[in-house]
Amino acid sequence: MMPYRPKEILVQEQCWQDPATHEILEKLRGVRIDTVRNADLRAAVEAGVSVPDANSRDTLILMRYPGKFVKNCQGSGAEICCGYLIVSYAWNCHLGCSYCVLQSYLSNDAMVICTNIDALLAEVEEALARSTRTLRIGTGELADSLALDSITHYSRRLIPVFASHTNGILELKTKTDQIANLEGLNHRGRTVLSWSMNSRRICDTEERRAATFDERLAAAVRCQEWGYKLGFHFDPLIHYDGWEAGYREAVEEIFRTVDPGRVAWVSLGALRFTPHLRELIQKRFPESRVPYGEFVPGHHGKLRYFRPIREEMYRKMRSWIRAAAPDVFVYLCMESGIVWERSFGERPQCTAELCQRLAVSAQRLGISD
């Protein structure tokens, strides 16, 4: 897939003081640049950044984030949470997946990169230094972890930070094949490269601007060769006629291609969305069948498949993964204890137990010195 390139760039005035700003702009020569004098993103939007159609993603905003970078993931309110922490240095995504929650979560459609990366790195260092447990920290909540990496090169700054600590695991989660910056880094086994995967049918019809299924898998193989641990996330699982054959084929193809002994974890999560997002999908992607199915209100008011449908999907997915890779740790995202029990026949007793299981799963693959 082609790297992202905007048609216009808006630079928050104070960002001209940040080295990252100049480094990013150097890679985007020829793109029109304007300075935004207002101090926050809302002011930038009011200045005319937001456009009601998809073309607004052709606008890139460089700004300083004034708040706290290291936060709990949104799943922290669930009955059983994996204890994940997130750091966000970019917002929004140009890949245009039909079901993407960012469509309703963010108020602006433009792409945003934070240029105060030194503040983010310092905050991560502080979190790791004061923690008495292993922290799993990911960057893929508000943007794809690698979709903008050809512009920012932020991966080359984050990975060494985790390599220098014994209690941190960095996860970079992506639907791209933008991995060039990862080669040659001394990651010491403390970075997990994860791919959001789906059946080929869903990749082709609902994730059209992302890397193809085969491109993602080829990128995973390269990262494996560079010594990285791998992760795979089947989230969202989408229920459709023939889903069993599609997802079983995907699982079997993944574990025929990569070494299961390099896979730290696989997560499963069924499609969920707010009523507002459902309306947006119907409007923006009229050919999509994603918003149509047997849904009921669930956690945080989101629409979800009926529990028996979810349980069947989880049970079968886990059985296919177990058959292909018996030792790989599989867990559920944003599900209750009863769904764990009915799908897997067991459940973590609490968030702390699941956190520990995930840390052990990553560490069993070995740490380089």
C-alpha positions in Angstrom: 0.0 0.0 0.0 1.1 3.6 -0.6 2.2 5.8 2.3 -0.1 8.6 3.4 0.5 12.0 1.7 -1.8 15.0 2.5 -2.9 17.7 0.1 -2.5 20.5 2.7 -0.8 20.9 6.1 -1.9 23.1 9.0 0.8 23.8 11.6 -0.2 25.1 15.0 2.0 28.2 15.6 3.9 26.9 18.6 4.8 23.7 16.8 7.4 25.5 14.8 9.6 25.2 17.9 9.5 21.4 17.8 12.1 19.5 15.9 9.5 16.9 15.0 7.6 19.5 13.0 10.6 20.2 10.7 11.4 16.5 10.4 7.8 15.7 9.3 7.6 18.6 6.8 10.9 17.6 5.3 9.3 14.4 4.2 6.3 16.2 2.7 8.0 18.7 0.5 5.7 20.3 -2.1 2.5 20.1 0.1 0.9 23.5 0.9 1.5 24.7 4.5 -0.5 27.2 6.5 0.1 28.2 10.1 -2.8 28.0 12.6 -2.5 30.6 15.3 -5.2 29.1 17.6 -4.1 27.1 20.5 -6.2 24.0 20.2 -7.7 21.7 17.6 -11.2 23.0 18.1 -10.1 26.4 16.9 -8.4 24.8 13.9 -11.6 23.1 13.0 -13.5 26.3 13.3 -11.0 27.9 11.0 -12.2 25.5 8.3 -10.3 22.3 8.6 -13.2 20.0 9.0 -14.9 19.0 5.7 -18.0 16.8 5.8 -16.7 14.2 3.3 -13.8 11.8 3.2 -11.6 14.3 1.4 -11.0 16.0 4.7 -8.4 13.3 5.5 -6.3 15.0 2.9 -5.6 17.6 5.5 -2.9 17.0 8.1 -2.7 19.0 11.3 0.5 19.3 13.3 -0.2 20.3 16.9 1.0 19.9 20.4 -1.1 17.8 22.7 -1.6 19.6 26.0 -2.9 16.7 28.1 -1.7 13.4 29.6 -0.4 11.0 27.0 -0.4 7.7 29.0 -4.0 6.6 29.7 -6.0 3.5 30.4 -7.6 1.9 27.4 -11.4 2.3 27.0 -11.9 -1.3 28.0 -10.8 -0.5 31.5 -14.5 -0.3 32.5 -15.3 -3.8 31.4 -15.8 -6.7 33.9 -12.5 -8.3 32.8 -10.0 -6.0 31.3 -6.5 -6.8 30.0 -5.0 -3.8 31.8 -3.8 -2.2 28.6 -2.4 1.3 28.5 -2.5 3.5 25.5 -0.4 6.5 24.2 -1.7 8.5 21.3 0.5 10.7 19.2 -1.8 10.7 16.2 -5.5 10.9 15.7 -7.7 9.6 12.9 -7.0 7.2 10.1 -7.0 7.4 6.3 -7.6 3.7 5.8 -11.4 4.2 5.7 -12.6 0.9 7.2 -16.4 0.9 7.1 -16.9 0.0 10.7 -14.2 2.3 12.2 -15.3 3.7 15.5 -13.2 6.9 14.9 -16.0 8.1 12.6 -18.2 8.8 15.5 -15.6 9.2 18.3 -13.6 12.1 16.8 -15.3 15.4 16.0 -12.9 16.2 13.2 -12.0 14.2 10.0 -8.6 15.7 9.4 -5.4 13.7 10.3 -3.6 14.9 13.3 0.0 14.3 14.5 1.3 15.6 17.8 4.7 17.2 17.5 5.6 17.3 21.3 6.9 13.7 21.0 9.6 14.4 23.6 6.9 15.0 26.2 5.2 11.7 25.3 8.5 9.8 25.6 9.3 11.4 29.0 5.8 10.4 30.2 6.3 6.8 29.1 9.7 6.7 30.8 8.2 8.0 34.0 5.3 5.4 33.9 7.7 2.5 33.4 10.1 3.8 36.1 7.4 4.0 38.8 5.5 0.8 37.9 6.0 -2.4 40.0 4.4 -4.6 37.3 4.9 -5.2 33.7 3.1 -2.6 31.6 1.7 -3.3 28.2 1.5 0.0 26.3 0.1 0.4 22.8 -0.3 3.3 20.3 -3.2 2.1 18.2 -6.3 3.5 19.8 -6.9 6.8 18.0 -4.8 6.0 14.9 -3.1 3.1 13.3 0.3 2.6 14.9 2.2 2.6 11.6 0.0 4.2 9.0 1.9 7.5 9.5 5.3 6.1 10.5 6.8 6.9 7.1 6.2 10.6 7.9 6.9 10.6 11.7 9.5 7.9 12.2 8.2 7.9 15.8 8.6 4.1 16.0 12.3 4.6 15.9 12.1 6.7 19.0 9.6 4.6 21.0 11.1 1.2 20.5 14.5 2.0 22.1 12.7 3.4 25.2 11.1 0.0 25.8 14.3 -1.8 25.0 15.9 0.0 27.9 13.3 -1.1 30.5 12.7 -4.6 32.0 9.0 -4.0 32.8 7.6 -2.6 29.6 6.1 -4.2 26.5 5.3 -2.0 23.5 2.6 -3.0 21.1 2.4 -1.4 17.7 -1.0 -2.4 16.1 -1.6 -1.9 12.4 -3.5 -2.8 9.2 -0.6 -1.7 7.0 2.6 -3.0 5.7 4.5 0.2 6.6 7.4 -1.5 8.5 10.5 0.0 6.9 11.5 1.9 10.0 11.5 -1.2 12.2 14.4 -2.9 10.5 17.7 -2.8 12.3 16.5 -1.5 15.7 17.8 -3.1 18.9 14.4 -3.8 20.3 15.6 -6.5 22.7 12.4 -8.5 22.3 10.3 -5.9 24.1 8.2 -4.8 21.2 5.2 -6.8 19.8 4.2 -6.0 16.2 0.5 -6.8 15.9 -1.8 -6.9 12.9 -5.6 -6.4 13.0 -6.8 -9.2 10.8 -10.1 -10.4 9.4 -11.3 -12.9 6.8 -10.3 -12.2 3.3 -13.8 -11.3 2.4 -14.0 -8.6 5.1 -10.5 -7.3 4.2 -11.6 -6.9 0.6 -15.0 -5.4 1.2 -14.8 -3.4 4.4 -11.1 -2.5 4.7 -10.4 -1.5 1.2 -7.7 1.1 1.7 -5.8 -1.0 4.2 -3.0 -3.4 3.2 -4.5 -6.6 1.8 -4.6 -9.8 3.9 -1.5 -11.1 2.1 0.4 -7.8 2.4 -0.2 -7.7 6.2 0.9 -11.3 6.5 4.1 -10.7 4.4 4.9 -7.7 6.7 4.5 -10.0 9.8 7.0 -12.4 8.3 9.5 -9.7 7.8 9.1 -8.5 11.3 9.5 -12.0 12.6 12.8 -12.2 10.7 13.9 -9.1 12.4 13.3 -10.7 15.8 10.1 -9.1 16.8 7.3 -10.9 18.6 4.0 -10.9 16.8 0.3 -10.5 17.8 -2.9 -10.8 15.8 -6.2 -9.2 16.6 -9.5 -10.5 15.1 -11.5 -7.5 16.2 -14.1 -6.9 15.0 -15.3 -10.4 14.1 -18.2 -9.9 11.7 -21.0 -12.4 11.4 -22.0 -13.1 7.8 -23.1 -16.1 5.6 -20.0 -18.2 5.3 -18.1 -16.6 8.1 -16.9 -20.0 9.5 -15.1 -20.9 6.3 -13.6 -17.4 5.9 -12.3 -17.1 9.4 -11.0 -20.7 9.6 -9.1 -20.1 6.4 -7.6 -16.9 7.8 -6.4 -18.6 11.0 -4.9 -21.5 9.2 -3.2 -19.3 6.6 -1.6 -17.1 9.4 -0.2 -20.0 11.3 1.1 -21.7 8.2 3.0 -18.6 7.3 4.4 -17.3 10.6 6.1 -19.2 13.4 3.5 -19.8 16.2 6.4 -19.7 18.6 6.9 -16.0 17.9 3.2 -15.1 18.5 2.7 -13.4 21.9 -1.1 -13.4 21.8 -4.3 -13.4 19.7 -7.3 -11.4 20.8 -10.9 -11.8 19.7 -13.7 -9.3 19.8 -17.1 -9.2 18.1 -18.4 -6.2 16.1 -19.8 -3.5 18.4 -20.8 0.1 17.6 -23.0 3.0 18.9 -26.3 3.6 17.2 -24.8 6.8 15.8 -22.0 4.9 14.2 -24.5 2.5 12.7 -26.2 5.5 11.0 -22.9 6.8 9.7 -21.9 3.4 8.2 -25.3 3.2 6.4 -24.8 6.7 5.0 -21.1 6.5 4.1 -20.9 2.9 3.0 -24.4 2.0 1.6 -23.0 -1.2 0.1 -21.8 -2.5 3.4 -23.7 -5.2 5.2 -21.9 -4.6 8.5 -24.7 -2.6 10.2 -27.3 -5.2 9.4 -27.7 -8.2 11.8 -29.2 -9.3 15.1 -27.9 -6.7 17.5 -28.8 -5.8 21.1 -27.7 -3.0 23.4 -24.6 -4.1 25.3 -21.7 -2.6 27.3 -21.7 1.2 27.4 -24.8 1.2 25.2 -23.1 -0.2 22.2 -25.0 -2.5 19.8 -23.6 -6.1 19.8 -24.5 -9.4 18.3 -26.7 -11.6 20.6 -24.6 -13.3 23.1 -25.1 -16.8 21.7 -23.8 -15.6 18.3 -20.7 -14.1 19.9 -20.1 -17.2 22.0 -20.3 -19.4 19.0 -17.8 -17.3 17.1 -15.3 -17.1 20.0 -15.6 -20.9 20.6 -14.9 -21.8 17.0 -12.2 -19.2 16.6 -10.4 -20.5 19.6 -10.7 -24.1 18.5 -9.2 -23.3 15.1 -6.3 -21.3 16.7 -5.7 -24.2 19.1 -5.5 -26.7 16.3 -3.0 -24.5 14.4 -1.0 -23.1 17.3 -1.7 -25.0 20.6 0.5 -22.8 22.8 -0.6 -19.3 21.6 -2.5 -17.3 24.3 -6.0 -16.3 23.2 -8.1 -13.8 25.0 -11.4 -11.9 24.7 -11.7 -8.1 24.4 -14.6 -6.3 26.1 -16.5 -9.4 27.2 -18.0 -10.5 30.5 -17.0 -13.5 32.6 -20.0 -15.5 31.6 -19.0 -15.1 27.9 -15.5 -16.2 28.7 -16.8 -19.3 30.5 -19.3 -20.3 27.8 -16.9 -19.7 25.0 -13.6 -21.0 26.5 -14.7 -23.1 29.4 -12.7 -20.9 31.8 -12.1 -17.3 32.7 -9.6 -15.1 34.4 -10.8 -14.3 37.9 -10.0 -10.6 37.6 -8.2 -8.0 35.5 -4.9 -8.5 37.4 -4.9 -12.2 36.5 -5.4 -11.5 32.8 -2.7 -8.8 32.9 -0.3 -11.3 34.4 -1.2 -14.0 31.8 -0.5 -11.6 28.9 2.8 -10.5 30.4 3.9 -14.1 30.9 2.8 -14.9 27.4 5.0 -12.2 25.9 8.0 -12.9 28.2 8.0 -16.7 27.5 9.1 -15.9 24.0 12.4 -14.5 25.5 14.0 -11.2 26.0 17.3 -10.3 24.3 20.1 -8.8 26.3 
